[in-house]
Amino acid sequence: MGTDVTLLRDMCERTLVRTDLPGLGRRVEGKVRDNYVRDGRRTIVVTDRVSCFDVVVGTIPLKGQVLNQIAAFWFEKTKQVAPNHLLSVPDPNVSVVKECEILPVEFVYRGYLTGVTSTSIWYAYSRGAEEYCGHRLPKGLRKHEKLPEPLLTPTSKAPKGGHDELASRAQILERGIMSEERFDAAASLGARLFAAGQEWAESRGLILVDTKYEIGVDSEGRVIITDEIHTPDSSRYWYRDTYEQAMSQGRDPQSLDKEYVRRWLADQDYLGDGPPPPLTDEVRCEAARRYIEAYERITATDFVPDLEPAEARIRRNLGL
């Protein structure tokens, strides 16, 4: 597709903000996804909402289509590495998945010393922290430098409207949030998936910097990957060919993910407290352009948007 700015500006007025599809079952609204649960299956409708600092801050045109289809690509590509919940993709914005028991921890893997928020590993390190989520940090690292090895830095999930909390493996086990056996099985699954994601990203001229996984247990008792994987929402990507130059010049690496929106909000002095400033159409279109480029880089295929009004199309494709 490339970048059609006129189309993106037009789609700013036609974003998918919310759905109401009672025929699909019980509705559960997340920050970005509208979920419908019935008969052991979950229908996930990926909207165009964008969340930063655990707050929905607006919408990005075509984001839901891009996100859903990148996740589908990764689920298919990595199914031999890590089993997942995907059953079908009946619409550009929709995935039908197995209903699972979702573990009460997000498994976050970090390969580089970076971040914007007050909970980021760089924020802690720049203020003298010698330990982060139970990991000892080496001295003398620079911002955005590659860590000696990827670190698992889990977060315990807050109720809707709250902020997730950083934790270590020991803290999670001490609090009884998860059993040791289940935590370690999930951590191993995530580590394999992150390694596979980094390898593929490098082959596509990108660096998979960090990511987070939602992990669940299916009806057969298997630990599997759920939600989304390696999307520009859940992951940070940098361009591989300009990374070293950026580091030598003391600049932030060029990113291809939601970090662009986070940084814009931070420049407006917004870090998650109170109502967010409205995203300008310029920011929304640039974010959309980055999401589309991420799709095309990762999948090695053109992104072809479906421009039919989303809810009517979804109803038809799902037989409602």
Secondary structure as GFF3:
##gff-version 3
##sequence-region A 1 320
A	DSSP	alpha_helix	5	11	.	.	.	ID=ss1
A	DSSP	three_ten_helix	12	14	.	.	.	ID=ss2
A	DSSP	three_ten_helix	22	24	.	.	.	ID=ss3
A	DSSP	beta_strand	26	29	.	.	.	ID=ss4
A	DSSP	beta_strand	33	38	.	.	.	ID=ss5
A	DSSP	beta_strand	41	46	.	.	.	ID=ss6
A	DSSP	beta_strand	49	52	.	.	.	ID=ss7
A	DSSP	beta_strand	55	59	.	.	.	ID=ss8
A	DSSP	alpha_helix	63	77	.	.	.	ID=ss9
A	DSSP	beta_strand	86	91	.	.	.	ID=ss10
A	DSSP	beta_strand	94	98	.	.	.	ID=ss11
A	DSSP	beta_strand	101	112	.	.	.	ID=ss12
A	DSSP	alpha_helix	121	126	.	.	.	ID=ss13
A	DSSP	beta_strand	131	132	.	.	.	ID=ss14
A	DSSP	beta_strand	135	136	.	.	.	ID=ss15
A	DSSP	beta_strand	146	152	.	.	.	ID=ss16
A	DSSP	beta_strand	155	156	.	.	.	ID=ss17
A	DSSP	beta_strand	165	166	.	.	.	ID=ss18
A	DSSP	alpha_helix	169	174	.	.	.	ID=ss19
A	DSSP	alpha_helix	180	203	.	.	.	ID=ss20
A	DSSP	beta_strand	206	217	.	.	.	ID=ss21
A	DSSP	beta_strand	223	226	.	.	.	ID=ss22
A	DSSP	beta_strand	235	239	.	.	.	ID=ss23
A	DSSP	alpha_helix	243	248	.	.	.	ID=ss24
A	DSSP	alpha_helix	259	267	.	.	.	ID=ss25
A	DSSP	alpha_helix	281	299	.	.	.	ID=ss26
A	DSSP	alpha_helix	310	317	.	.	.	ID=ss27
###
